[in-house]
Amino acid sequence: MSTEWPRPKAQLKVSFISRHGLLLLSLLLACGFQAFYWAYTVEDAYVLYRYVDHFIQGHGLVFNIGERVESFYLLWVLVLSGFAKLNFDVLLASKILGGVFALLTLIALDRLNRVISAREEPPPPCWGVLLLSCNASFALWSIAGLETAFNSFVIVITVTLFVKACQTRKSLYFLMSSFCLGLLTLIRPEGFIFWGMAFLSYGWICLRERTWPIQKISCLTIPFLIIFLGYLLWRFAYYGTLVPNSVLLKVGLGTSVQHIRQGLLDLYFFSKHYTIGVFLFPVLLLFTKQRPLGVNLILFFCALYLFAFVAGLGGDWMPLYRFMVPILPLLFLLAGRGIHTLVTLLSDSITDGGRKVLTALLLSSLLVMNPALAFFSKYLNNQQARLNEPGVQLVGGTAGTYLESFGRYLKETADPGDLLAVDGAGAMPYYSGLPTVDLWGFMTPAITKIIIQKNRPLQERLREIADYVVSLRPKYIQVVEPTGELIKKNPYFQKNYKPVPGWEHTPMFQRQ
């Protein structure tokens, strides 16, 4: 990785719009798109809300009272718990906080652009901020209720500090970046990957320079290890496991080859829906000589994240490529610099007005083809796209389905100890408050153990899950695929369960 900071041969003048004007425009656009998606709340967010409720009520960090299962993200739950303790509505708080962190991400990204452009005068405009503010995935997942925007913000701050550390070689920046890398492990289970990226990056720099500054390496390592190992020890002491149940289940859902194939498909459809320019313009930077050190580091971070995590884990079922969102700010930063680089390389042969027009055309090619600007993204779902189906409407989310209304119905009519078995342990358990069996296994380790037995045929495992759930004699069962038909064939179910009166239009059954 080069540490040279050359001046470009020709600089693109951006007098037609100031850096602050571009940032302000981007913030306003981001607010508009957040408002457009505001009604959407993803089903998984209600899982976190239930953890929050039980935590502030004094039952601990549990989904079912008395059962210690980790299927949540610690730091986000603690942040929401603080607001819930102050009597804020947890759903509203999660949306507002997500939106605020998304705006802070845009501001932090503008700062990162200035850091990596420290030797360029004038610094190139941060077109990546504008591209990110108009992105459907970024907008949707800012207000969907999960920790995604918070994670993106901390990632950008972490990368900024790490780039600054590599530029200045000051121990303070290594310490601060290491601390932030530790925080990432508290936000998402895969947070440790970023420390690996940072360690490999700095190791490569040291190898090229043939020097091994122990003090700097220690500063990059020790704070992270204190946080990461401390969290592991706490997790083992509290939950009796070193790996969250949700991670164990996701990793165990398929073979390594299946995971990689599905992950690569996600990358393909992502590039397809958001135009190849998202990857094309960053790739242009690989062919420029003497790239700034920060650009090299970010290129490495993006490549490793996309192929080691997204492709390795197998992508995600949620709409609009949730797993891509944490790295989107860095990708769009590179895309913006790629546009600037291309125009700069052509600047000797075109006029100043021509450079402005070319820049506008390149930006428009990404913005207009970005599904968020076209407003068609509310129908876009990466799962349906694989099947060439039209997709599902996102606006409205769980609030527009029977999951919330039936959960509220159970809150009013069911006994507090009635057992509920559901396919998606989100809104219905949250609003009902009933103890819950999760048919997917995320909250029910006994089902997780069945699912991850890869040596057994899938149908055999599904049949065992169906029989296990019925054997628990839940008062209410949500009968949907992939276990629905197998549950209906169970003799005890056929004899004792009927559709819930008044809710025959739903797949909810009640034990008589």
Secondary structure in CASP SS format (residue, H / E / C, confidence):
PFRMAT SS
TARGET T0000
AUTHOR 0000-0000-0000
METHOD secondary structure of the structure
MODEL  1
M C 1.00
S C 1.00
T C 1.00
E C 1.00
W C 1.00
P C 1.00
R C 1.00
P C 1.00
K C 1.00
A C 1.00
Q C 1.00
L C 1.00
K C 1.00
V C 1.00
S C 1.00
F C 1.00
I C 1.00
S C 1.00
R H 1.00
H H 1.00
G H 1.00
L H 1.00
L H 1.00
L H 1.00
L H 1.00
S H 1.00
L H 1.00
L H 1.00
L H 1.00
A H 1.00
C H 1.00
G H 1.00
F H 1.00
Q H 1.00
A H 1.00
F H 1.00
Y H 1.00
W C 1.00
A C 1.00
Y C 1.00
T C 1.00
V C 1.00
E C 1.00
D C 1.00
A H 1.00
Y H 1.00
V H 1.00
L H 1.00
Y H 1.00
R H 1.00
Y H 1.00
V H 1.00
D H 1.00
H H 1.00
F H 1.00
I H 1.00
Q C 1.00
G C 1.00
H C 1.00
G C 1.00
L C 1.00
V C 1.00
F C 1.00
N E 1.00
I C 1.00
G C 1.00
E E 1.00
R C 1.00
V C 1.00
E C 1.00
S C 1.00
F C 1.00
Y C 1.00
L H 1.00
L H 1.00
W H 1.00
V H 1.00
L H 1.00
V H 1.00
L H 1.00
S H 1.00
G H 1.00
F H 1.00
A H 1.00
K H 1.00
L C 1.00
N C 1.00
F C 1.00
D C 1.00
V H 1.00
L H 1.00
L H 1.00
A H 1.00
S H 1.00
K H 1.00
I H 1.00
L H 1.00
G H 1.00
G H 1.00
V H 1.00
F H 1.00
A H 1.00
L H 1.00
L H 1.00
T H 1.00
L H 1.00
I H 1.00
A H 1.00
L H 1.00
D H 1.00
R H 1.00
L H 1.00
N H 1.00
R H 1.00
V H 1.00
I H 1.00
S C 1.00
A C 1.00
R C 1.00
E C 1.00
E C 1.00
P C 1.00
P C 1.00
P C 1.00
P C 1.00
C C 1.00
W H 1.00
G H 1.00
V H 1.00
L H 1.00
L H 1.00
L H 1.00
S H 1.00
C C 1.00
N C 1.00
A H 1.00
S H 1.00
F H 1.00
A H 1.00
L H 1.00
W H 1.00
S H 1.00
I C 1.00
A C 1.00
G C 1.00
L C 1.00
E C 1.00
T H 1.00
A H 1.00
F H 1.00
N H 1.00
S H 1.00
F H 1.00
V H 1.00
I H 1.00
V H 1.00
I H 1.00
T H 1.00
V H 1.00
T H 1.00
L H 1.00
F H 1.00
V H 1.00
K H 1.00
A H 1.00
C H 1.00
Q H 1.00
T H 1.00
R C 1.00
K C 1.00
S H 1.00
L H 1.00
Y H 1.00
F H 1.00
L H 1.00
M H 1.00
S H 1.00
S H 1.00
F H 1.00
C H 1.00
L H 1.00
G H 1.00
L H 1.00
L H 1.00
T H 1.00
L H 1.00
I H 1.00
R C 1.00
P H 1.00
E H 1.00
G H 1.00
F H 1.00
I H 1.00
F H 1.00
W H 1.00
G H 1.00
M H 1.00
A H 1.00
F H 1.00
L H 1.00
S H 1.00
Y H 1.00
G H 1.00
W H 1.00
I H 1.00
C H 1.00
L H 1.00
R H 1.00
E H 1.00
R C 1.00
T C 1.00
W C 1.00
P C 1.00
I H 1.00
Q H 1.00
K H 1.00
I H 1.00
S H 1.00
C H 1.00
L H 1.00
T H 1.00
I H 1.00
P H 1.00
F H 1.00
L H 1.00
I H 1.00
I H 1.00
F H 1.00
L H 1.00
G H 1.00
Y H 1.00
L H 1.00
L H 1.00
W H 1.00
R H 1.00
F H 1.00
A H 1.00
Y H 1.00
Y H 1.00
G C 1.00
T C 1.00
L C 1.00
V C 1.00
P C 1.00
N H 1.00
S H 1.00
V H 1.00
L H 1.00
L H 1.00
K H 1.00
V H 1.00
G H 1.00
L C 1.00
G C 1.00
T C 1.00
S H 1.00
V H 1.00
Q H 1.00
H H 1.00
I H 1.00
R H 1.00
Q H 1.00
G H 1.00
L H 1.00
L H 1.00
D H 1.00
L H 1.00
Y H 1.00
F H 1.00
F H 1.00
S H 1.00
K H 1.00
H H 1.00
Y C 1.00
T C 1.00
I C 1.00
G H 1.00
V H 1.00
F H 1.00
L H 1.00
F H 1.00
P H 1.00
V H 1.00
L H 1.00
L H 1.00
L H 1.00
F H 1.00
T C 1.00
K C 1.00
Q C 1.00
R C 1.00
P C 1.00
L H 1.00
G H 1.00
V H 1.00
N H 1.00
L H 1.00
I H 1.00
L H 1.00
F H 1.00
F H 1.00
C H 1.00
A H 1.00
L H 1.00
Y H 1.00
L H 1.00
F H 1.00
A H 1.00
F H 1.00
V H 1.00
A H 1.00
G H 1.00
L H 1.00
G C 1.00
G C 1.00
D C 1.00
W C 1.00
M C 1.00
P C 1.00
L C 1.00
Y C 1.00
R H 1.00
F H 1.00
M H 1.00
V H 1.00
P H 1.00
I H 1.00
L H 1.00
P H 1.00
L H 1.00
L H 1.00
F H 1.00
L H 1.00
L H 1.00
A H 1.00
G H 1.00
R H 1.00
G H 1.00
I H 1.00
H H 1.00
T H 1.00
L H 1.00
V H 1.00
T H 1.00
L H 1.00
L C 1.00
S C 1.00
D C 1.00
S C 1.00
I C 1.00
T C 1.00
D H 1.00
G H 1.00
G H 1.00
R H 1.00
K H 1.00
V H 1.00
L H 1.00
T H 1.00
A H 1.00
L H 1.00
L H 1.00
L H 1.00
S H 1.00
S H 1.00
L H 1.00
L H 1.00
V C 1.00
M C 1.00
N C 1.00
P H 1.00
A H 1.00
L H 1.00
A H 1.00
F C 1.00
F C 1.00
S H 1.00
K H 1.00
Y H 1.00
L C 1.00
N C 1.00
N H 1.00
Q H 1.00
Q H 1.00
A H 1.00
R H 1.00
L C 1.00
N C 1.00
E C 1.00
P C 1.00
G C 1.00
V C 1.00
Q C 1.00
L C 1.00
V C 1.00
G C 1.00
G H 1.00
T H 1.00
A H 1.00
G H 1.00
T C 1.00
Y H 1.00
L H 1.00
E H 1.00
S H 1.00
F H 1.00
G H 1.00
R H 1.00
Y H 1.00
L H 1.00
K H 1.00
E H 1.00
T H 1.00
A C 1.00
D C 1.00
P C 1.00
G C 1.00
D C 1.00
L C 1.00
L E 1.00
A E 1.00
V E 1.00
D C 1.00
G C 1.00
A C 1.00
G C 1.00
A H 1.00
M H 1.00
P H 1.00
Y H 1.00
Y H 1.00
S H 1.00
G C 1.00
L C 1.00
P C 1.00
T E 1.00
V E 1.00
D E 1.00
L C 1.00
W C 1.00
G C 1.00
F C 1.00
M C 1.00
T C 1.00
P H 1.00
A H 1.00
I H 1.00
T H 1.00
K H 1.00
I H 1.00
I H 1.00
I C 1.00
Q C 1.00
K C 1.00
N C 1.00
R C 1.00
P C 1.00
L H 1.00
Q H 1.00
E H 1.00
R H 1.00
L H 1.00
R H 1.00
E H 1.00
I H 1.00
A H 1.00
D H 1.00
Y H 1.00
V H 1.00
V H 1.00
S H 1.00
L C 1.00
R C 1.00
P C 1.00
K C 1.00
Y E 1.00
I E 1.00
Q E 1.00
V C 1.00
V C 1.00
E C 1.00
P C 1.00
T C 1.00
G H 1.00
E H 1.00
L H 1.00
I H 1.00
K H 1.00
K C 1.00
N C 1.00
P H 1.00
Y H 1.00
F H 1.00
Q H 1.00
K H 1.00
N H 1.00
Y E 1.00
K E 1.00
P E 1.00
V C 1.00
P C 1.00
G C 1.00
W C 1.00
E C 1.00
H C 1.00
T C 1.00
P C 1.00
M E 1.00
F E 1.00
Q E 1.00
R E 1.00
Q C 1.00
END
